Amino acid sequence: MNFIKNLKQKVRELKKEIQVLLLAYTDSRTPLIAKLVIGLTVGYLLSPIDLIPDFIPVIGLLDDLVIVPLLILLSIKLIPPVVLNEARQQVLVHPEQLKKNNWIAATAIVLLWVLILYVTYRKFGYLIETKS
């Protein structure tokens, strides 16, 4: 039971760090490389496609337990400490502020995947049609 409580606490902390990353992303003092890594991190989190599919036993969940925290840590390391502290403070003061931004980010990721699927179909769709 203690393990489950610890796991839930870690998940809550991880969600706060995601909000911190989103705030730091919008700050003009955040370097471009940090913004790229944050975009990759948030995109991977919101993406319906994983590097290792979840249906593969153990290894499928391992990417969520290893890759995501590593991306978050890398993002945090690249953000200037002043920006990071301000973003953390803002999340503590206004935790509800980012719920609207989560929908915007999720919509952007879904639209990106739809665009990728469309371009892929336009590029390779003729192969499927000629085989039928």
C-alpha positions as CSV (number, residue, x, y, z in Angstrom):
1,M,0.0,0.0,0.0
2,N,2.9,2.3,0.8
3,F,4.3,1.7,-2.7
4,I,1.0,2.9,-4.3
5,K,1.0,6.0,-2.2
6,N,4.6,6.8,-3.2
7,L,3.8,6.2,-6.9
8,K,0.7,8.5,-6.7
9,Q,2.8,11.2,-5.1
10,K,5.5,10.9,-7.8
11,V,2.8,11.2,-10.5
12,R,1.5,14.4,-8.9
13,E,5.0,15.8,-8.8
14,L,5.5,14.9,-12.4
15,K,2.3,16.6,-13.4
16,K,3.5,19.8,-11.7
17,E,6.8,19.6,-13.5
18,I,5.0,19.3,-16.8
19,Q,3.1,22.5,-16.0
20,V,6.4,24.1,-15.0
21,L,7.9,23.1,-18.4
22,L,4.9,24.6,-20.2
23,L,5.3,27.9,-18.4
24,A,9.1,27.9,-19.0
25,Y,8.4,27.2,-22.7
26,T,6.5,30.4,-23.0
27,D,9.2,32.5,-21.2
28,S,11.4,34.5,-23.6
29,R,14.4,33.9,-21.5
30,T,14.3,30.1,-22.1
31,P,16.9,29.1,-24.7
32,L,15.8,27.7,-28.1
33,I,17.4,24.3,-27.4
34,A,15.4,24.0,-24.1
35,K,12.2,25.0,-26.0
36,L,12.9,22.2,-28.5
37,V,13.5,19.6,-25.8
38,I,10.4,20.8,-23.9
39,G,8.3,20.6,-27.1
40,L,9.6,17.1,-27.7
41,T,8.8,16.1,-24.1
42,V,5.3,17.4,-24.1
43,G,4.7,16.1,-27.6
44,Y,5.8,12.7,-26.6
45,L,3.6,12.8,-23.5
46,L,0.5,13.8,-25.4
47,S,1.2,11.7,-28.4
48,P,-0.9,8.6,-28.9
49,I,2.1,6.9,-30.4
50,D,5.0,5.6,-28.2
51,L,8.5,4.5,-29.3
52,I,7.8,1.1,-27.8
53,P,4.1,0.1,-27.9
54,D,2.5,-0.4,-24.6
55,F,1.1,-3.8,-25.5
56,I,4.6,-5.3,-25.4
57,P,4.9,-6.8,-21.9
58,V,7.1,-4.9,-19.4
59,I,9.2,-3.2,-22.1
60,G,6.1,-1.3,-23.4
61,L,5.6,0.4,-20.1
62,L,9.3,0.9,-19.6
63,D,9.5,3.8,-22.1
64,D,6.9,5.7,-20.1
65,L,8.8,5.0,-16.9
66,V,12.3,5.8,-18.3
67,I,12.1,8.0,-21.4
68,V,9.5,10.5,-20.1
69,P,11.3,11.2,-16.8
70,L,14.7,11.5,-18.6
71,L,13.2,14.0,-21.1
72,I,11.7,16.0,-18.2
73,L,15.0,16.0,-16.4
74,L,16.9,17.1,-19.5
75,S,14.3,19.8,-20.1
76,I,14.7,21.1,-16.6
77,K,18.5,21.1,-16.8
78,L,18.4,23.3,-20.0
79,I,16.1,25.9,-18.4
80,P,17.8,28.8,-16.6
81,P,17.4,28.5,-12.9
82,V,15.6,31.9,-12.6
83,V,13.0,30.9,-15.2
84,L,12.5,27.5,-13.5
85,N,12.0,29.0,-10.1
86,E,9.5,31.6,-11.4
87,A,7.6,28.9,-13.2
88,R,7.5,26.7,-10.2
89,Q,6.3,29.6,-8.0
90,Q,3.6,30.4,-10.6
91,V,2.4,26.8,-10.6
92,L,2.1,26.8,-6.8
93,V,0.2,30.0,-6.7
94,H,-2.1,29.3,-9.7
95,P,-2.3,25.5,-10.4
96,E,-5.6,25.8,-12.3
97,Q,-4.2,28.4,-14.8
98,L,-2.7,25.7,-17.1
99,K,-5.8,23.6,-17.7
100,K,-6.7,25.7,-20.6
101,N,-3.2,25.4,-22.1
102,N,-3.3,21.6,-21.8
103,W,-6.2,21.5,-24.2
104,I,-4.4,23.8,-26.6
105,A,-1.3,21.7,-26.5
106,A,-3.3,18.4,-26.9
107,T,-5.2,19.9,-29.9
108,A,-1.9,20.9,-31.5
109,I,-0.5,17.4,-31.1
110,V,-3.6,15.8,-32.5
111,L,-3.6,18.1,-35.4
112,L,0.1,17.4,-36.0
113,W,-0.6,13.6,-36.1
114,V,-3.5,14.1,-38.5
115,L,-1.2,16.2,-40.7
116,I,1.5,13.5,-40.6
117,L,-1.1,10.8,-41.4
118,Y,-2.5,12.9,-44.3
119,V,0.9,13.5,-45.8
120,T,1.8,9.9,-45.4
121,Y,-1.4,8.8,-47.1
122,R,-0.9,11.3,-50.0
123,K,2.7,10.1,-50.4
124,F,2.1,6.3,-50.1
125,G,-1.7,5.9,-50.4
126,Y,-1.4,4.9,-54.1
127,L,0.5,1.7,-53.0
128,I,-2.6,0.6,-51.0
129,E,-5.0,1.5,-53.7
130,T,-3.1,-0.4,-56.5
131,K,-2.9,-3.6,-54.4
132,S,-6.7,-3.7,-53.9
